[in-house]
Amino acid sequence: MTDRPASYPTALGASSRTSITLLGEDLARDVMGQVGFGELAYWLATQRRPTPGQVRVFEAVLAALADHGFTPTAIVTRLTYLSAPDSVQGALAAGLLGGGSRFLGVTEDTGTFLHEIIERHSGTVPDDAAGWDVLALETVRARRAAGQFVPGLGHHVHKDGDPRTPRLMEIAAEEEQFGPHLSLFAAIGRTHPQVLGKTLPLNGAGVCGAALADLGLPIPLLRGFALLARTAGLIGQLAEEMRHPVANDVFLSVDLNNRPVTPDPYPGDLP
């Protein structure tokens, strides 16, 4: 009996001596110069080619998440570059590793949260705004009773409204990509004051998660798309750091203004 050679099938990319294929297409002839990067990223993740409307919404999400100023991810990228200017990849990686529950991870958290609710109500998903409001009220009340926050609700800077939220909803509606996740998210925005007694903005990271979920992108990969967007922003941060360095000033500001204290020999548990 002859052993069969190992086989590792993939529908993504493959190379031969004379050609490269990607997603079943000839890379040089049919992809390069023909397919935009946003379209390709969507196609790679889903293995289905997006419509122009889906590409527009997807790329709007990428633009919304690319950069948000001197966030911790941007600062650590610049500081890592200061420490190791020979390792651009290390600086980028440091910034991406900081994409968690407080920065960037909200996109995944919101999309997952909305998706779980919609899945639980599959077959009885509302078909009008009034029905979505009922489901949203039920959802917010349940979260409050459990002592939990509603992902995507509130922003530490844009307290009067995140400008990305209405714009992304507008684009999704224009492209007929305003699905159940965005519908529930919008309803949460309308109804939560009845439960919380105050009005909080629907933040941009959250609306991006809802939009990505409505595009049919894999829910477990939503943070990956946020990181894809932020990679472009971090490259911009590094390019600016090379032109106009500030990382050393940030470092010295901390180093020269530290206040030594007597160490506690029994600090106890960290918070």
C-alpha positions in Angstrom: 0.0 0.0 0.0 1.4 3.3 -1.1 1.1 6.2 1.3 -0.7 9.2 -0.1 1.2 12.4 0.0 0.0 14.9 2.6 -2.6 17.3 1.2 -3.5 20.7 2.6 -6.3 22.2 0.6 -6.9 26.0 0.4 -9.2 28.2 -1.6 -7.0 31.2 -1.0 -3.6 31.5 -2.7 -1.2 29.2 -4.5 1.9 29.5 -6.7 3.5 27.6 -9.6 6.6 28.3 -11.5 4.8 30.6 -13.9 1.7 31.9 -12.1 0.1 32.9 -8.9 -3.6 32.4 -8.2 -5.6 34.1 -5.5 -9.2 33.2 -4.8 -9.3 31.2 -8.0 -8.2 34.3 -10.0 -4.9 35.0 -11.8 -3.2 37.4 -9.4 -1.2 39.4 -11.9 -3.9 39.6 -14.7 -7.2 39.6 -12.8 -6.5 41.0 -9.4 -3.6 43.5 -9.5 -4.9 46.8 -10.8 -8.5 45.4 -10.9 -9.4 44.8 -7.3 -9.1 47.4 -4.6 -7.6 46.5 -1.2 -10.8 46.8 0.7 -12.6 44.6 -1.8 -9.8 42.0 -1.6 -9.8 42.0 2.2 -13.6 41.3 2.3 -13.2 38.7 -0.4 -10.4 36.9 1.4 -12.4 36.8 4.7 -15.6 35.5 3.2 -14.5 33.9 0.0 -17.3 35.7 -1.8 -16.8 38.8 -3.9 -18.6 41.8 -2.4 -20.9 44.0 -4.3 -19.9 47.7 -4.8 -22.3 48.7 -2.0 -20.7 46.2 0.4 -17.3 47.5 -0.5 -18.4 51.1 0.2 -19.7 50.3 3.6 -16.7 48.1 4.4 -14.2 50.8 3.4 -16.2 53.4 5.3 -15.7 51.3 8.4 -11.9 51.0 7.7 -11.7 54.8 7.4 -13.6 55.3 10.6 -11.2 53.1 12.6 -7.9 54.0 11.0 -6.8 56.6 13.4 -8.1 58.5 16.4 -5.2 60.7 17.5 -2.8 60.0 20.4 -4.5 56.9 21.7 -2.5 54.3 23.7 -2.0 52.2 20.6 -0.5 55.2 18.7 1.7 56.3 21.7 3.1 52.8 22.2 3.9 52.5 18.5 5.9 55.7 18.6 7.7 54.8 21.9 8.6 51.4 20.6 10.0 53.0 17.4 12.0 55.3 19.7 13.4 52.3 21.5 14.0 50.2 18.5 14.2 52.3 15.3 15.6 49.3 13.4 12.3 47.4 14.0 9.3 49.0 12.2 7.5 45.7 12.5 8.0 45.7 16.3 6.6 49.2 16.6 3.5 48.3 14.5 3.1 45.0 16.4 3.2 46.8 19.7 0.4 49.1 18.7 -1.7 46.3 17.4 -1.2 44.3 20.5 -2.8 47.2 22.5 -6.1 46.8 20.6 -8.3 45.4 23.4 -11.5 45.9 25.3 -11.1 49.7 25.7 -9.6 50.6 22.3 -10.6 48.9 19.1 -12.1 45.8 20.8 -15.4 47.6 21.2 -16.0 46.9 17.5 -15.9 43.2 18.1 -17.7 43.4 21.5 -20.6 45.3 20.0 -21.0 43.2 16.9 -20.9 40.0 19.0 -23.4 41.4 21.5 -25.9 42.4 18.8 -25.4 39.2 16.9 -26.1 37.0 20.0 -29.4 38.9 20.7 -30.5 38.6 17.1 -29.6 34.9 17.0 -31.7 34.3 20.2 -34.6 36.0 18.5 -34.2 34.4 15.1 -37.7 33.8 13.6 -39.1 36.7 15.6 -36.8 39.5 14.5 -38.8 42.8 14.2 -39.7 44.2 10.9 -40.3 47.8 11.9 -38.8 50.5 14.1 -41.4 50.0 16.8 -40.6 46.3 17.1 -36.8 47.1 17.3 -37.5 49.5 20.0 -39.3 46.9 22.1 -36.4 44.5 21.7 -33.9 47.2 22.5 -35.7 48.2 25.7 -35.8 44.5 26.7 -32.0 44.3 26.0 -31.0 47.4 27.9 -33.1 46.5 30.9 -31.6 43.0 31.0 -28.1 44.5 30.9 -28.8 46.9 33.6 -30.4 44.3 35.8 -27.2 42.2 35.4 -25.0 45.2 36.2 -23.4 45.2 32.8 -22.7 47.9 30.3 -24.2 48.0 26.8 -21.3 47.6 24.3 -21.0 50.6 21.9 -22.9 53.0 24.2 -21.0 56.0 25.4 -17.8 57.8 24.5 -15.2 59.5 26.7 -14.7 62.4 24.2 -17.8 62.5 22.0 -20.3 63.0 24.8 -22.7 64.9 22.6 -22.6 62.4 19.7 -19.9 60.5 17.7 -19.8 62.0 14.2 -19.0 58.7 12.7 -22.2 57.0 13.8 -24.8 58.9 11.8 -22.6 59.0 8.8 -21.9 55.3 8.7 -25.6 54.5 9.2 -26.4 56.9 6.3 -23.9 55.1 4.0 -25.3 51.7 5.0 -28.8 52.8 4.2 -27.8 54.3 0.9 -26.2 51.0 -0.1 -29.1 48.9 1.2 -26.8 47.3 3.8 -28.7 48.5 6.9 -29.6 45.2 8.4 -30.7 43.8 11.8 -27.5 44.6 13.7 -27.6 48.3 12.7 -31.4 48.3 13.3 -31.0 47.0 16.9 -28.1 49.3 17.5 -30.1 52.3 16.4 -33.0 51.3 18.5 -30.7 51.0 21.6 -29.7 54.6 20.8 -33.4 55.7 20.8 -34.6 53.8 23.8 -31.8 53.5 26.4 -32.6 56.9 28.1 -35.9 55.3 29.3 -33.9 52.8 31.2 -30.7 54.6 32.2 -32.2 58.0 32.9 -29.6 59.7 30.7 -28.6 59.9 27.1 -25.3 58.4 25.9 -24.0 58.5 22.3 -23.7 55.4 20.2 -20.0 55.4 19.6 -18.2 54.9 16.3 -16.4 51.7 17.2 -19.8 50.2 18.1 -21.5 51.2 14.9 -18.6 49.8 13.0 -19.2 46.4 14.7 -22.9 46.5 13.8 -22.1 47.4 10.2 -19.5 44.7 9.8 -22.0 42.1 11.2 -24.6 43.3 8.7 -22.1 42.8 5.9 -22.0 39.1 6.8 -18.4 39.2 7.9 -17.3 36.4 10.4 -18.2 37.6 13.9 -15.0 36.1 15.5 -12.9 38.2 13.1 -14.5 41.6 13.8 -11.5 42.7 15.9 -9.2 41.7 13.0 -10.9 44.2 10.7 -10.5 46.9 13.3 -6.8 46.0 13.5 -6.6 46.0 9.7 -7.8 49.6 9.7 -5.6 50.7 12.6 -2.5 49.3 10.9 -2.9 52.0 8.3 -3.2 54.6 11.1 -0.2 53.3 12.9 1.9 53.5 9.7 0.8 57.1 9.5 1.8 57.6 13.1 5.3 56.1 12.3 5.7 58.2 9.2 4.9 61.4 11.2 7.2 60.3 14.0 10.0 60.0 11.4 9.3 63.5 10.1 8.5 65.2 13.4 9.6 63.1 16.4 7.7 63.5 19.6 8.3 60.1 21.3 11.4 61.3 23.1 9.5 64.3 24.5 6.8 61.9 25.7 9.4 59.7 27.3 11.2 62.5 29.0 8.0 64.1 30.2 7.2 60.9 32.1 10.8 60.2 33.2 11.5 63.8 34.5 8.1 64.1 36.3 8.0 60.8 38.1 7.6 61.0 41.9 9.5 58.3 43.8 7.6 57.0 46.7 8.4 54.5 49.4 7.6 51.1 48.1 4.9 49.1 49.9 6.4 45.8 51.0 3.0 44.2 51.0 1.1 45.7 48.0 -1.6 43.1 48.1 -3.6 42.1 45.0 -3.4 44.3 41.9 -6.8 45.8 40.9 
